[in-house]
Amino acid sequence: MVRDATRAPGGVDPRGADPRVVDVALAIAMALAIAVVIAADFDGARSSGPAAYLFAVGFGALVLVRRRVPRAVLVLTVLGIFVYYALGFPVIGTALPAVAALYSAAELAFTWWAAGAGTVLVAVSAYFRVIEGQPTAYLYGYELVTNVALVAAAIALGVAVRLTREARAHAERVRALVAAEQARTAEQRIQAERMRLARDLHDVVGHNLSVVALHTGVASEAVGRDDAVARTALEQVRAATSGTLHELRATVRVLRRPADGDGDGDGDGATVPAGPAGLAGLDALVAPARATGLDVELDVTVPPGALDATVDAAAFRIVQESLTNVLRHSGAARARVRAAVDHGRLHVEVTDDGRGAGGAAPDAGAGIAGMRERAALLGGTLTAGDAPGGGFAVVADLPARLGA
């Protein structure tokens, strides 16, 4: 059985027409039309008793099941027409009783069955007309053409309705797929934004907690011996914790906004602006590290406007995470940060004179993996490991302009 792809499960067409009501109306119309033709008795020489009207009712009844068994209805209709004429009942034509069956078969994708049945019907009708002695000119000039036209019109209408229905169903599937793809893309953007926020939080909190830990140690050693140093260290702790709380509040505000596919809740499809100012903010970044006694040298030769904002922010985070690792793990006295643009590429390098990786895998922590992920997302690369002259080195190569 062929099902209408656009029909609701309850049998009601989504456009509002109940197929059962339509079939009942067509069945009544078919039976009445044939009964009227029988009553008219255009030949005037044949019997039109009650049996002839039973055929009219039968042809109408077949319409009621045309959707469930279209091929059976088609065959029974053609055979019924032959039996009707064999019994000598009044002329009712050949196409009229078969039009609904031909249309239904074509509509439900049994086009070849409809074409075959129509051909048989027209051919047999023409054959018996010739045997009966009907004028050939009338037969080929009017009746045959009329029957062929009616059969072809019924089949063509059924095919057109089916193709329209299939096109509508295909359009619905395409719309559903597009909606699903849009939802999937929005979810990916949201996930990417969450990952960006997670990386930023990791970098900011990790850096500031490293500063806090170092200055807390300085303060604990200076209490009672050099109160000025202790106060300065505690001031650095206060500044670091305030910065961390500010970053956390900003992140929470972003996460509380309604999701609009980009995580910023403004419905414009743009991502939340990166928190750091970029390489221009490195002086403020290294100040707490310098206050711990780490000698940080900055060598930044990047012209203003030479970098896209996303690249600038990523470079800042890479430097921030690298300095955090220096403060936490290296035991270094000096660190150097270099950044320069050459042939459309940003080269960032952070080195120290500490003890290096100490035999540990440089990718063991989440920090270096996060830096490498940042670089890869921008189409760049990042390497981290022991420097040739001792210490540790992080080297990033990023495009200065995205899409360039």
N, C-alpha and C positions, 0 to 999 in steps of 0.2 A: 504494500500500500504506500502510495506517495503522499507525504504530508506537506501541508502548506507551511513553509518556513516562517511566515509572518503571522501565523494564527496563534492566539493565546492558548494555553493548555486547556482552558475550559471550552474550547471550540468557538470562541467569539473572536472575530477579526478585530485586531487592535484599532482599526479605523472605525469601528462601531457597528458593522453589519454582522448579524449572527448568520452563519452559513446555513443553518437549519431553516431559518425563516426564508432565506433566499431560495433554497431548494423547494420548499413547499409552494412558494409563489410561482416559481418556474413550472413546477409540476401541474398546478392548477391551470396556468396559462397555456401550457402545452396541450392538456386534455381538452380545454375549451376551444382552442384554435382548431384542433383536428375535428372535434365534434361539429363545429360550425361549418367546416369544409364538407364533412359528410352530409350534414343536413342540406347544404346548398346543392349537392349532387349535380355538379356541372355537366356530367355526361347525360344524366337523366335516364339512363337505360339500365341502371344496376340497382340491386336491392340494398336498402340501408336500414336493415332491421337492428334489433337491440345488440346483436353480436358485433356489429360494426362499431357501435359506441363503446362496447367493452374493450375493443382494441384502442380506442382513444384514451380510455381510462388506464389501460396497461402501459401505453407509451408515456403517459404522464407519471405513472408510478415508477417507471424506470429512472426518471429524473431524480427521484428521492434518494437513490443509492448510487448516483453517478460518481460521487467523490470516493466512495469506499471500494467499488469494483468497476472502475471505468472500462476496462477491456470487456468484462462480461456484459455490461450495459450496452456497449457498442455492438457486440456480436448478437445479442438478443434483439436489439433494435432492428438491425439489418434483416435478421431472420423473420422478425415480426412483420416487417414491411412486405417481404416476399410471401408469407403466409396470407397476409391480409389481401393482397391482390389475387393470390391463387384461389381464394374463396369468392372472388367476384364482387367484392364490396366497392362502393363508389371511389372515384379517383380522389386521392388526398395528396398527390405528389410524392416524390421520393425524398427530397431534401428536408421538407418540413418536419416529418417525424424523427429524422436522424440528426437534425441540427444540434440539439442539446448533447447527444452522445458524442458526436464528432468534436464539438467544442470542448467537452469535458476531457476526452482522451488527449487532445492536443494540449490542454491546459496543464494536465498532470503528467506531461513528458512522454506520452505514448503517441507521439506525432506520426510515426510510421504506421502504427495500427490504424490511426484515423485516416491517413492517406490511402492505405490499402482498402479499408472498408468503404471509403467514399468512391474509390475507383470501381470496386466490385458493384456497388449500388448503382452507379451511373451506367456502367457497361451492361449490366443485366436489364436495367430498365430500358435502355436504348434497343437492346436485342429484341425484347418482347414487343416493343413499339413497332419495330420493323416487321416482325412476324404478323402482328395484327393488321398490317397494311396501312399504317399511318404515313402520310406523305413525307417523303425524305426531306424535301425542302423545309417543311415545318419542323421536322425533328432536329435537323442539324442547324437550322437557322434560328430557332427560338428555344425549344424545350431543352435540348442537350446543353446549349450554352447557358441557359438559366440554371439548370441543375448543377453543372460544373461550377458556375460562379457562386452559387449558394454553398456548396460543399467546401470550395476553396476559402470562401469568406469565413465560414464557421471554424475551419482549421486554423486559418491565419489569425483570427481573433483569439482563439485559445492559446496559440503560441505567443502572441503579443502580450497577453495577460500574464502568462508564465514568466516570460523574459522580464517584464516589468517588476513582477514580484521578486524574482531572483536578483534583479539589480538593486531593488530596495533592501533586500536581505543582505546583499553584499555591502551596500553602503552602510548598513547598520553595523556589520562586522568590522568594517574599516573604521567607523567612528569609535567602536568599542576598543579596537586595537590602538588607535591614536590616543584615546583617553588613558588606556593602560600604560602606554609608552610615556605620556606626559606625567602620569603619576609616578612611574618608575624614575623618570629623569628628575622630578622634583625631590623624590626620596634620596636619590644619589647626591643632589645638591645639598640637601639637608645633612646627609651623612658626611659629605666633604666639609661642610661648615663646622660640624661637630668635631671632626678630626682636627681642623685648623684651631678651633678653640682649645681642644685638649693639648695640642702641641704648644700653643701660646701659654697656657696655664703651666704646663710642665716647665717651660723655659723661665717664665717670670718667677714662679714660686721657687723653683730650684735655685735660681740665681740669688734671689733675695734671702732665702733660708741659708744659703752658703755664707752670704755676707753677715747675716745675723749670728750664725755660729762662730764665725771668726771674731767679730767684734764683741760678742759675749765673752769669748775667751780672753780677749785683750782687757775687757773691763774687769773680769774676775781677778786677773793678775795685777791690775793697777789699783784696785780698791785698797785704800790705806797707805799706799806708797806714792801714787801720783793721781790725785783726784781729778785733775784737769784732763788727763788722758782717759780716765774712766768715764768722765762726763761726755767727752767727745765720742767715745766708742758707743756709749748708750744712745747718744743722739743719732748715730749711724744706724743702730738697731731700730730706733723709733721710725726713722725715715724709711728703712727697708720694709718694716712691717706695715707702715701706712701705704706704701706702694703696692704691696701684695694685697691688702684689703681692698684698695681701689680697683685693682685688676679683677679680683673676685666679684666685687659688686657689679662691675661693668659686664662681666661674663654672665652673671645671674640675670641681669636685665635683658640681655640678648636672648637667653634661653627661655625667659618668661614671655617673650613676644610671640604672637600667633605665627605659626609656620606658614610661609607663602611660597615655599619652593626654594628660597635662598637663605632662610634662617634669620632674616633681619626684621620680618614682620611688617615691612612697609609696602609690600605688594609690587615692588618695582623690579624684582628679579636681580637686584644687585646684592653683592655680598656685604657683610658688615665690614666697615673699614678696619684695616689692621691697626692694632693698638699703638705700636711703636712709631716714632717719627721717622725712622730709617737711619741711615748712616750719619745724618746730621745730629742725631741724638747720642752719639757714642761718647762724647765728653761727659754727659750726665751718667751714662751707663758705667763708665770706668771709675768715676769718682769714689764710690764706696769701696771698690777693690783697691784703689790707691790708698785709701784711708787705712786699710788693713796692713799696709806696708809693702804690698806688691807693686813693683815698678812697672807700670803699663805704658808702653810707647805706642802712640797712634801715628800712623803714616797713611792718611786717607787723601787720595788725589782723584776724587770723583767730582766732575763739574756739576753744578746745580742743573737739574732737569735731564741729566744723562740717563737716569734709570726710571723705569716704570715703577709706580708706587708699590706694586706687589713684590717686585724684585728687591726694591729698597728695604721693604719690611722683612723679607726673608733673610737678606744679608744681615740686618740688625739682629735677628733672632739667632742666626748662626754664630755671630760674634758673642752674643750673650751666653749661649749654651757653652761655647768654647771657654770663655772666661770662668763660667761656673765650674767646669771641669778642672780648670787650672787651680782655682781656689780650693776645691774639694780634695783633689787627688794628687796634684803634681809635686807639692812642696817646693814650688819654684819661687825664685826671688824676682825674676823679671819675665815679662811677657810682651810680645810685640804684635800689634794688629796692623795689617797692611791691606789696603783696598784700592784698586785702580781699574779703570776701564781701558781696554785695548781692543781695537777692531770689533767693536760691538759686543764684547764679552766683559763681564765683571769678574775680576780675580780677587778673591778674599783669602787671606792667609792669617792664621793665628798661631803663633809659636811661643814656646816657653823654654826655660832652661832647667826644668824639673827633672824628675827621674824617669819620665816616659811611661810607657804602658807596663813596664815591669814584667814582661812576658805574658801578660793577659791579652786576650783577644780584644782589639780596639772596638769591636761591635758589641761587646758584652752588655753594655748598658743601653737604656732606652734613649739617652740623650743623643748619642752619635747616630743611632738608627733614625731618630726623628730628623736630625739635620740632613742626613742623606736623603730621606724621603722628601723633605722640603726642596732640596736641589733637584731631585728627579721630577717632581711635579712641575717645575718650571722649565724642564728640558736641560738641566745642567747636571754636573757631577760633583761629588764630594769625596775626598779621601781623608783618612785620619790614621795616624800611626807615629811611631818613633821617628824623630827628625835625624838626618844624617850626622849632625854635629852634636847630638844629645838633646834631651828634652822631647817634647811632643809637638806635633804639627797637625793642624786642620787646614785643608786647602779646598776651597770651593771655586768652581768655575760655572758662572751663571750667564744667561743671555741678558744683555742690558735692556733689551726691548722684547716683550713677548710677541710672538708671531713674526718676528723679523727673520 
